Amino acid sequence: MEKFQRYYLSFLLLIVYTNTIAQVNCNAVEGENCKKACELYNWASDRQGSHESQEAFDKAIGLCPDFSNSYMEKAVPYLKNGDFVTWKILIDKAVTADPKMHLGYRGWCKFQFLRDYSGAVRDLEELKKYYPEDLGRSLNGDYHLDVVKAMSYSALGQKEKAAAIIEKALATKGYFKGMYDHYQLGVTYFELGRYDKASENFEKQSKEYDFAENIYFKSKVSKIRNKDYLDLKMLALRTYDEGKTMKDVYTHHFNKVYRNQIEAL
């Protein structure tokens, strides 16, 4: 429970941090037009998604095409509404203007929203040129971007490579675990047929923060080993019905499991 509270606090801090970095110190921006663009951006970012904010971002872009934040914030409502074509046009312009700032975000979105795993890997590998020691975290705070890269490799069939990346991250001094790190590593080992390593990670996940998907995979390992798995299956169903599942506001988690899959086990 204590560890779950730590994860939850981390997520709240990330929300505060994200809201804070949306505002830019315009006094540090060079050029009169770019200062005006920055001020428009700050005003519009507080009203994101409104018609007025989109018009303000357009004005900011017109005043200072190199001010990358305007493209990024203007793109967000399109992402949330599923207009990925328009989102990509805008976010690509943001990355072109400032790759160091926006590559990680674009890579995360390619993974989480577009399921463009090859594109996510390219962006996150490119990001490593700017941040060789620490790529940072996903915008929702659930994963370190190294784990996002690992899951992308896993989706592309390179599961040994995916497992090695997560293992390296977990062994790194000072690494702050995401809520689902051991689960994702466990699923990767499960798909490789390495059930001892899978079980080891599912157990570690249970001790830190348990949820229906993790219990479901524990029951699958038990079934494969010809052990009693029905109690775990029923626990997974109860846990699912209690709402303790992998959740995301806008999309679905990688390796998400649904009730009908648990029932069919």
C-alpha positions as MATLAB code, in Angstrom:
seq = 'MEKFQRYYLSFLLLIVYTNTIAQVNCNAVEGENCKKACELYNWASDRQGSHESQEAFDKAIGLCPDFSNSYMEKAVPYLKNGDFVTWKILIDKAVTADPKMHLGYRGWCKFQFLRDYSGAVRDLEELKKYYPEDLGRSLNGDYHLDVVKAMSYSALGQKEKAAAIIEKALATKGYFKGMYDHYQLGVTYFELGRYDKASENFEKQSKEYDFAENIYFKSKVSKIRNKDYLDLKMLALRTYDEGKTMKDVYTHHFNKVYRNQIEAL';
ca = [
       0.000    0.000    0.000;
       2.845    2.337    0.869;
       4.454    1.764   -2.531;
       1.145    2.400   -4.319;
       0.856    5.711   -2.455;
       4.386    6.542   -3.624;
       3.367    5.873   -7.248;
       0.208    7.927   -6.800;
       2.128   10.845   -5.291;
       4.592   10.668   -8.182;
       1.703   10.876  -10.650;
       0.229   13.910   -8.876;
       3.620   15.613   -8.906;
       3.901   14.885  -12.633;
       0.526   16.573  -13.238;
       1.696   19.646  -11.321;
       5.001   19.603  -13.195;
       3.270   19.242  -16.589;
       0.943   22.152  -15.849;
       3.911   24.238  -14.706;
       6.091   23.641  -17.771;
       3.171   24.595  -20.038;
       3.884   28.180  -18.976;
       7.015   29.772  -20.437;
       9.070   32.647  -19.038;
       8.607   35.059  -21.919;
      11.288   37.422  -20.620;
      13.836   34.788  -21.628;
      12.565   34.663  -25.225;
      14.558   36.683  -27.746;
      12.934   38.946  -30.346;
       9.886   41.177  -29.943;
       7.612   39.060  -32.135;
       8.671   35.869  -30.373;
       7.986   37.469  -26.970;
       4.476   38.332  -28.174;
       4.093   34.778  -29.484;
       5.170   33.459  -26.082;
       2.599   35.620  -24.288;
      -0.129   34.411  -26.643;
       0.988   30.850  -26.034;
       0.804   31.254  -22.247;
      -2.667   32.749  -22.503;
      -3.902   30.049  -24.876;
      -2.366   27.089  -23.043;
      -4.621   27.836  -20.060;
      -7.637   27.563  -22.394;
      -6.486   24.555  -24.381;
      -9.118   23.038  -26.663;
     -11.228   26.170  -27.033;
     -11.721   27.957  -30.346;
     -10.099   31.060  -28.873;
      -6.987   29.151  -27.831;
      -6.548   27.597  -31.279;
      -6.803   31.041  -32.883;
      -4.228   32.376  -30.407;
      -1.822   29.530  -31.243;
      -2.234   30.366  -34.946;
      -1.362   34.006  -34.232;
       1.645   32.917  -32.161;
       2.872   30.675  -34.980;
       2.455   33.547  -37.438;
       4.498   35.855  -35.215;
       7.270   33.359  -34.448;
       7.328   30.114  -36.500;
      10.337   28.872  -34.514;
       8.488   28.948  -31.169;
       7.887   25.184  -31.002;
       5.513   25.109  -28.014;
       2.724   26.698  -30.047;
       2.679   23.780  -32.489;
       2.781   21.260  -29.658;
      -0.095   22.750  -27.651;
      -2.182   23.394  -30.759;
      -1.773   19.700  -31.632;
      -3.037   18.327  -28.303;
      -6.827   18.651  -28.890;
      -6.466   16.822  -32.215;
      -4.716   13.952  -30.455;
      -7.415   13.739  -27.792;
     -10.162   13.784  -30.439;
      -8.520   11.104  -32.563;
      -7.551   13.340  -35.483;
      -4.081   11.850  -35.693;
      -3.378   13.190  -39.181;
      -3.665   16.831  -38.084;
      -1.893   16.076  -34.810;
       1.071   14.566  -36.641;
       1.416   17.521  -39.010;
       1.616   19.902  -36.044;
       3.783   17.780  -33.745;
       6.241   17.145  -36.575;
       6.664   20.919  -36.894;
       7.271   21.169  -33.146;
       9.934   18.446  -33.323;
      11.598   20.096  -36.318;
      11.773   23.390  -34.409;
      13.025   21.827  -31.146;
      13.747   18.071  -31.263;
      15.309   18.011  -27.801;
      12.083   19.241  -26.218;
       9.474   17.300  -28.201;
      10.964   13.998  -29.421;
      10.116   12.162  -26.194;
       6.526   13.339  -26.232;
       6.063   12.421  -29.904;
       7.636    9.004  -29.330;
       5.354    8.336  -26.367;
       2.264    9.366  -28.348;
       3.267    7.196  -31.310;
       3.448    4.251  -28.911;
       0.364    4.940  -26.819;
      -2.083    6.470  -29.296;
      -0.995    5.510  -32.807;
       0.519    2.091  -32.018;
       3.294    3.150  -34.361;
       5.942    1.088  -32.611;
       8.649    1.541  -35.230;
       8.109    5.301  -35.136;
       8.257    5.297  -31.339;
      11.568    3.427  -31.369;
      13.039    5.853  -33.908;
      12.033    8.884  -31.854;
      13.281    7.462  -28.562;
      16.571    6.313  -30.067;
      17.005    9.804  -31.514;
      16.167   11.329  -28.121;
      19.080    9.410  -26.594;
      21.445   11.698  -28.531;
      20.165   14.598  -26.425;
      19.657   12.702  -23.132;
      22.123    9.792  -23.098;
      21.740    9.139  -19.360;
      17.996    9.501  -18.790;
      15.260    9.759  -21.431;
      12.659   10.894  -18.891;
       9.119    9.631  -18.342;
       5.956    9.262  -20.360;
       3.574   12.199  -20.107;
       1.074   10.253  -17.985;
       3.840    9.194  -15.583;
       3.212    5.450  -15.853;
       6.467    4.513  -17.563;
      10.047    5.576  -18.021;
      10.641    6.171  -21.724;
      13.191    3.335  -21.776;
      10.333    0.997  -20.822;
       8.187    2.551  -23.565;
      10.992    1.765  -25.998;
      11.160   -1.791  -24.634;
       7.418   -2.318  -25.065;
       7.696   -1.012  -28.623;
      10.423   -3.556  -29.364;
       8.248   -6.241  -27.788;
       5.328   -5.290  -30.044;
       7.701   -5.546  -33.013;
       8.608   -9.106  -32.005;
      12.020   -8.292  -30.492;
      11.125   -9.619  -27.063;
      14.606  -10.595  -25.878;
      15.742   -7.051  -26.578;
      12.666   -5.682  -24.791;
      13.347   -7.772  -21.684;
      17.012   -6.720  -21.634;
      16.094   -3.014  -21.761;
      13.664   -3.292  -18.833;
      16.095   -5.416  -16.807;
      18.821   -2.815  -17.354;
      16.474   -0.005  -16.302;
      15.417   -1.814  -13.125;
      19.064   -2.443  -12.242;
      20.066    1.193  -12.723;
      20.915    3.032   -9.520;
      18.339    5.704   -8.729;
      15.810    4.360  -11.220;
      12.234    5.161  -10.189;
       9.928    2.277  -11.114;
       6.735    2.809  -13.032;
       3.481    1.304  -11.802;
       3.573   -1.559  -14.311;
       7.280   -2.242  -14.928;
       7.396   -5.741  -13.437;
       4.098   -6.655  -15.095;
       5.340   -5.665  -18.548;
       8.611   -7.510  -17.982;
       6.683  -10.546  -16.742;
       4.445  -10.586  -19.827;
       7.515  -10.331  -22.066;
       9.117  -13.334  -20.359;
       5.800  -15.203  -20.528;
       5.675  -14.659  -24.293;
       9.253  -15.958  -24.504;
       8.206  -19.114  -22.653;
      10.471  -18.269  -19.710;
       7.851  -18.963  -17.071;
      10.150  -18.876  -14.026;
      11.220  -15.315  -14.875;
       7.638  -14.387  -15.730;
       6.353  -15.706  -12.389;
       9.153  -13.932  -10.524;
       8.140  -10.579  -12.000;
       4.405  -11.113  -11.539;
       5.083  -11.831   -7.857;
       7.176   -8.659   -7.553;
       4.366   -6.713   -9.208;
       1.839   -8.173   -6.739;
       3.908   -6.975   -3.792;
       4.153   -3.429   -5.139;
       0.759   -2.911   -6.754;
      -1.569   -5.721   -7.827;
      -4.354   -5.589  -10.399;
      -6.517   -7.951  -12.443;
      -4.213   -8.262  -15.456;
      -1.267   -9.294  -13.294;
      -3.331  -11.904  -11.438;
      -4.639  -13.207  -14.780;
      -1.098  -13.880  -15.997;
      -0.196  -15.518  -12.685;
      -3.119  -17.889  -13.237;
      -1.951  -18.570  -16.812;
       1.500  -19.571  -15.540;
      -0.112  -21.889  -12.971;
      -2.283  -23.493  -15.649;
       0.701  -24.097  -17.926;
       2.530  -25.732  -15.024;
      -0.499  -27.978  -14.383;
      -1.066  -26.373  -10.995;
      -4.339  -25.225   -9.465;
      -5.119  -21.955  -11.237;
      -8.865  -21.590  -10.631;
      -8.514  -19.666   -7.362;
      -6.272  -17.147   -9.108;
      -8.686  -16.938  -12.019;
     -11.591  -16.153   -9.675;
      -9.443  -13.597   -7.834;
      -8.613  -11.957  -11.175;
     -12.325  -11.723  -12.004;
     -13.173  -10.225   -8.599;
     -10.317   -7.771   -8.861;
     -11.455   -6.792  -12.360;
     -15.017   -6.204  -11.105;
     -13.643   -4.070   -8.271;
     -12.090   -1.805  -10.887;
      -8.455   -2.628  -10.109;
      -7.293   -2.785  -13.704;
      -4.859   -0.974  -15.982;
      -6.524    2.329  -16.846;
      -5.844    5.271  -19.118;
      -8.111    8.256  -19.703;
      -7.763    8.360  -23.500;
      -6.623    4.945  -24.702;
      -5.718    1.395  -23.634;
      -2.554    0.131  -22.002;
      -0.139   -2.170  -23.779;
      -0.878   -5.775  -22.674;
      -4.277   -4.746  -21.339;
      -6.537   -7.712  -20.455;
     -10.342   -7.752  -20.567;
     -12.887   -9.661  -18.530;
     -13.837  -12.035  -21.355;
     -10.189  -13.126  -21.609;
     -10.129  -13.952  -17.908;
     -13.422  -15.817  -18.186;
     -12.094  -17.884  -21.101;
      -9.018  -19.078  -19.192;
];
